[in-house]
């Protein structure tokens, strides 16, 4: 905003104007498409006519908004990125006029067209359910305690959504078209995704893979995908349970070997961020940080929580001086894991990321604490913290059958896969930084390129780049919007 000498707002800068236009335009489309049901009681809008159509409606609303107002939201700042991309695939399949009519006239034609094309009367409802899960999981990412679990689940849901649309809509559409029209249709689908290289490559590879299958092969892929979505839905329900105020015994089971399982699927084992959060919940309740009265109402001891928070922050601040986490000899494996998990969770809530895995307590009675300051949009990762991550984790990658690349971070010492999405992303950046530094190798390197990428001269370059990027971000926070040609 632009102010006069008295501090009064006199104008909006260009960045804010675009932000207002994007949000206002989206809401205006919602309002323009609003209607009431036949009884005149319930108010709906666009494609939203029940609880499971919110996600798909938001995707179509954003697409139509951008079509009308003539701008495209950057993939990196678009909260409806993948929902919108799905809407674009359906628009390329059925035509813009058809989509606009279905959205504003609420005639159910999109549902009918999707079900006919997929040869499945339940497909549209299943797609709506899937997009709805994506919508709500995206909101869960704002909860610091479950951010990394939500990120992992979100990516899995999005992958399932694109596969679902390609297998059930794009491939059947291709089969029905004459050869000379098939490439024209594929080009139209991919053109709608061309502003987002990541999605473009993903969907392009999926089309290439699935369109080459015969009918039997495609049916098998549908079954595989259906099982995957069922598993994802169980993960989602469990993640919701982890955030609810309930005694841990209501939704967790500890087996005879000290491993925990969700009651929603006893055969499955917890892993990664969800496992850490579950152990943390056990610790908090068993040590009285949160209790439940006879009616089941949660009672939080704020003073105890503050003491725990201060203790964990103190550990993180002293980490560089050598902080050792010790286990009591009579502690069970569950107690050990729960204790470290609680430290990791509280640290994350206070802006730190503990790099230790709760599995470090499996064999060792003590472990050296390793943590970094969590990077944010305003405070990028520190050079020393990037070095610390590179020293502890290495990046591996493999190519899937559909051509997509999957990156995994692994602990250099144990070889264990890192399931914390935030640590994985930082490891990717650390690997990129090391590769960009050059190919010099020194005999004193603990790991390839470490000395050359993490020295005082490299630090100066890193800080200078950080200044340039920060200045660019501050000058053009509207990089989320680009004019359409």
Secondary structure by P-SEA (a helix, b strand, c coil): cccccccccccccaaaaaaaaaaaaaaaaaaaacccccccccccccccccccaaaaaaaaaaaaaaaaaccccccccccaaaaaaaaaaaaaaccaaaaaaaaaaccaaaaaaaaaaacccaaaaaaaaaaaaaaaaaaaccccccaaaaaaaaaaaaaaaaaaaaaccaaaaaaaccccaaaaaaaaaaaaacccaaaaaaaaaaaaaaaaccaaaaaaaaaaaaaaaaaaaaaaaaaaaaacccccccccccccccbbbbccccccccccaaaaaaaaaaaaaaacccccccccbbbbaaaaaaaaaaaaaaaaaacccbbbbbbcccccaaaaaaaaaaaaaaaaaacccccccccccccccbbbbbbcccccccccccaaaaaaaaacbbbbbbbccccbbbbbbbccccccccccaaaaaaaaaaaaaaaaaccccccccccccccccccaaaaaaaaaaaaaaaaaaaacccccccccc
